[in-house]
Amino acid sequence: MAAVVERVHHIVAQGEFVFTQGEGVLHGVPTVFYDLFRVENDKLAEHWDVVFAKPDCLPHNNGLF
């Protein structure tokens, strides 16, 4: 089963880096996606990500996004 990103909250680009922050569903579980891409010569050169189940509550008031 593939991940389904339902909402992109932020896209930030500077130089050769692009960061995205979103949420969706992975294996039927509400999930948060943070991705960092490095682009070189108009092609994706590298990709890093953090993917985790969206918590029901947080120990702070800052939010995830």
C-alpha positions in Angstrom: 0.0 0.0 0.0 1.4 3.4 -1.0 1.3 6.5 1.2 -1.4 9.0 0.3 -0.5 12.6 1.1 -3.7 14.4 1.7 -2.4 17.9 2.7 0.8 19.7 2.1 1.3 22.3 4.8 4.6 23.9 3.8 7.0 23.9 0.8 10.3 25.8 1.3 13.1 26.1 -1.2 16.5 27.7 -1.0 19.3 27.1 -3.4 19.4 23.4 -4.3 17.3 22.3 -1.3 13.5 21.8 -1.1 11.7 21.0 2.2 8.1 19.8 2.3 5.8 19.2 5.3 2.6 17.3 5.0 0.2 14.7 6.3 -1.8 11.8 5.0 -2.3 8.1 5.4 0.2 5.2 5.4 -1.1 1.7 5.9 -4.4 3.1 7.1 -2.7 5.2 9.9 -2.8 9.0 9.9 0.9 9.9 9.2 3.1 13.0 9.1 5.7 13.4 6.3 8.8 15.7 6.4 10.9 15.5 3.3 14.1 17.2 2.2 15.3 17.1 -1.4 18.5 18.2 -3.0 18.2 19.1 -6.7 21.2 19.0 -9.0 21.1 19.8 -12.8 17.2 19.9 -12.6 17.1 16.4 -11.2 16.5 14.9 -7.8 20.0 14.1 -6.4 19.3 13.2 -2.8 16.3 12.7 -0.5 15.9 12.5 3.2 12.6 11.9 5.1 11.0 11.6 8.5 7.7 9.7 8.5 5.8 9.0 11.7 2.3 8.2 13.0 0.4 11.5 13.7 0.1 11.7 17.5 -3.3 12.3 19.1 -1.8 14.9 21.4 1.4 16.7 21.8 3.3 17.6 25.0 3.4 21.3 23.9 1.3 23.8 22.1 3.5 24.4 19.1 1.7 21.9 16.8 3.3 19.7 14.1 3.1 22.2 11.3 
